[in-house]
Amino acid sequence: MSSSSSNVFYFLSFALLLQTAFAVTNPLFHSCSGENFTIHGSYEANLNRLMGFLYHQTPYTGFGLGSTSLGAQYPDQAYGVALCRGDVSSSDCKTCVAEANSYIRQSCPDRKRAMVWYDNCGLKYSDEKFFGQIDNGYKFYMLNTQNVTNPTYFNQKARELLSQLAKEASVAPKMYAAGQLELGGSEKEVVYGMAQCTRDLSDGDCKTCLDRIIGDLPSCCDGKQGGRVVTGSCNIRYEIYPFPLVPSLKHFPYHPLVYTCSFTFSTMSSSSSNVFYFLMSFALLLQMAFSVNEPLFHSCSGENFTVHGSYEGNLNRLMGFLNHQTPYTGFGLGSSSLGAQYPDQAYGIALCRGDISSSDCKTCVAEASSYIRQSCPDRKRAMVWYDNCGLKYSDEKFFGQIDNGHRFYMWSAQNVTNPTHFNQKAKELLSQLAKEASVTPKMYAAGKLELQGSEKEVIYGMAQCTRDLSDGDCKTCLDGIIGYLPSCCDGKQEARVVTGSCNIRYDIYPFVKA
């Protein structure tokens, strides 16, 4: 790269840094590795230029690859790739790459190798050249905890779809393919899928990479309604609902608040109050156009409601109320009906993570409401969870009850070096945080625990409950999910367990805001 080109990329890097204030979402996965680099040294300078280059280059085609140095005779060269999902727009790709760079540079401030993955994009860099090589070192899994009714048949059809998409992606210019497969039966179920590789791979290596991770599905996602496997070189995903943003998918023929306010709208008799909440609902709907992030988990259940009926009207007002009320304290609870004598009452709560700002809370609750209403358009019960917030509603009153029905797990594929000691300390930290959270006004606690040893490692953790629970039930809920860690996340560098009433998380990197 010439000096004039370097100047351009310095400006691009500076422009990129200006966007960090707008990055409010956390990734699905990230990893820091390699040696530490010298702050303000040559590797950091090369990495800054590389990030500027990838930010500028990737949105045009959805893929960027580059390396930077001060010259071939100089050390500390930086290599990197950025990949956007094949169906996202250039503007969403640009936003995601900017967010990925901002997050990974803050989370791995002096590490020579790192990878971060969002729903819309992934970014990876290293001090060693990796172009054209299949990367299985970075790998993580995500799954929907809901089971299908016929797992053997569903697994077969999901694999059939993904294998076909892998074949198509490996020879496509973008190395990306998406499609759907209709299942047999009276319910006319559909499986949707996608497969994608980084474009530095050969056609054959792309197919090999995809076939390998398709082979991982039985061990991670057997009989689940949704699953994905992501590595540094390729990724696959399937769901029972449409998730790519393309206008139409290829069809394969059949062969699937502490201020807790329990609010009932029947107490509002004035027309101005009704107008206010209708306007809040309308304002919430307007934000749907700006929602581009997908949640960590969602679930639809219960019976179907009548479109444009009384339950839908109550649910719309409830969503407007929660959107308006929750950001003030990070928690909102309410119910909505046209009067006590009327049926079809809707009950709901929204909870924001205890460390985030009111503005980020408001953004997340709006996004959660938008997403769940689109994904569960006529279901009476649903829950959705993002990194910054969660939202749940039902046609049955659930306030004050521990909800273990909705539960999901997430963990890092990376293992710690001493799992027995690490597991013991992680449980010690989380148990202390559970004790603290259960008696605090926000029912939230975060902290860290230093491990013994020469490397001065630290475990960071958080614990939180919905504020409709009693102190005792909060503690019971948290202790219960801490007990699940050995079976889901033994010896992993990062993990979380989330239910409809409480959640815990630990990581070897700081993830809560100061």
Helices and strands as residue ranges (DSSP letters): H 3-18, G 19-22, E 29-36, H 42-61, E 63-68, E 78-84, H 90-107, E 111-117, E 121-126, E 139-143, H 151-171, E 176-182, E 190-197, H 203-214, H 217-221, E 227-231, E 234-239, E 250-252, G 265-267, H 271-286, G 287-290, E 297-304, H 310-329, E 331-336, E 346-352, H 358-375, E 379-385, E 389-394, E 407-411, H 419-437, E 444-450, E 458-465, H 471-482, H 485-489, E 494-499, E 502-507
